[in-house]
Amino acid sequence: MSPRTGTGRCAKCGSISLSTAALAGHCPYCLLKAGLGDCADETVDLPEDSRDGPLRVGTHIGPYQIEGLLGAGGMGQVYRAVDTRLGRRVAIKFLSAAVADPAGRRRFQREAQMASSLNHPHILTVHDAGEFEGRQYLVTEFVDGGTLSDWARQQKRQPREIVDLIAGVADGLAAAHAVNILHRDIKPANVLVAKSGYAKLADFGLARLADAGTQEEPASPPLETVTRPGVIVGTTAYMSPEQASGRQTDARSDIFSFGVLLYELLAGHRPFAGATDTELSRNIAHVAPQPLPEDVPLMLRMAVDKALEKDPGDRYQSVRELAVDLRRFTRMGASGAPVALQTSARRAWLPWSVAVVLLAATAAWELARPSAPPANPLEKAHFTRVTGFESTEAAISPDGKFVAFVSDHDGPYDVWLTQLGTGRQINLTQGKVAQLPGPLRSVGFSGDGSQVFLGAVMWVYGCS
């Protein structure tokens, strides 16, 4: 007969765990740490009949030889091993006996099936699956780094560095969505980063086909960063509003989770918090996160805001769209810095450059001006209002996604920016523009769309 099972709190770390007589009131992670001698400050008695004891170095599991323990959590342990047939390093993930009920085993099998069906350089490759001494295991490629959380903690990361790494993960997630596979547990712990700086999306244990049409189990989600069985699937802090409430989800739920992950990397903390799981779920569904710091480039701030929209219809409609915006940011050079006024040195020579360009353009126009006025190109155009207040000069970015315009909505004339379809406007200059020798009357974008400029009769301030 199996031991009586319930839920409780680990006596050491306080995390929610399955409590059985065999586990002695501690979660499998703390028990395993104690068995490895990593808890010198506390003594935890390991039960003699525990099935989750660490495997000895040198243990053979078919053609795989164990070399050491990589990590452990509520769902199991991961070992470094070598494939003796091919001489390559692999990682072997064992399902914990504490969660090896039928639901846990099904999830483990689903991870093997889903991940092995995907072939993408930014998705962890699954090589094999099997069972050893009654415990299921999964053999994957070995990543010689750590998790995305480990990578972020090593040093302060710049926005450009973050996007360079995470854009590939977005591509991998888009590849999964392209074959109707939803991940449903996007979080830093499920992204592995090699020492070479290459990131891979892992842990498809909660994945399902997008057309399965099933709703999540209506139970209270956990606060911990370890996914637990028997609750709403996913990790609460990274859930979308619809996922946290147990409603049916689609690819846009993964987009929200990806937005939470990107926000955390850029800000250094998560966008939503709560003292209890109920409070956290309520904040995810109804509370707007604090704005990202001003030193985060505007393009990234707007991308994260769009990914974190409460209504799925207001988010990116595909991860591919988000990946394209991230790639566009990585293509920007030094102009990837936040929108700000240029230095005094640049202001000194920029007016003369603009004057020469305007003079040349005027001369060319006079030479090429047709004898008869052309037909009105906007005669059959359709106009849509993009602001909720009056504005004057406006310009559209080369890719057609942004509109810059001039307005005195906040008092003085300032340059504003909006992304079409979002309904939000951002005041770029905020009254910081110096007195100009004439009315502010022009605004526009640079050729690659990475800069916004404004100007008066013969005086221009560049914005990068």
Beta strands, then each sheet from edge to edge (+ up, - down):
strand 1: 6-9
strand 2: 16-19
strand 3: 60-61
strand 4: 64-73
strand 5: 76-83
strand 6: 88-95
strand 7: 126-132
strand 8: 135-141
strand 9: 146-147
strand 10: 181-182
strand 11: 191-193
strand 12: 199-201
strand 13: 208-209
strand 14: 394-396
strand 15: 402-407
strand 16: 414-419
strand 17: 425-427
strand 18: 442-445
strand 19: 452-455
strand 20: 460-463
sheet 1: 1+ 2-
sheet 2: 3+ 4- 5+ 6- 8+ 7-
sheet 3: 9+ 11- 12+
sheet 4: 10+ 13-
sheet 5: 14+ 15- 16+ 17-
sheet 6: 18+ 19- 20+
end
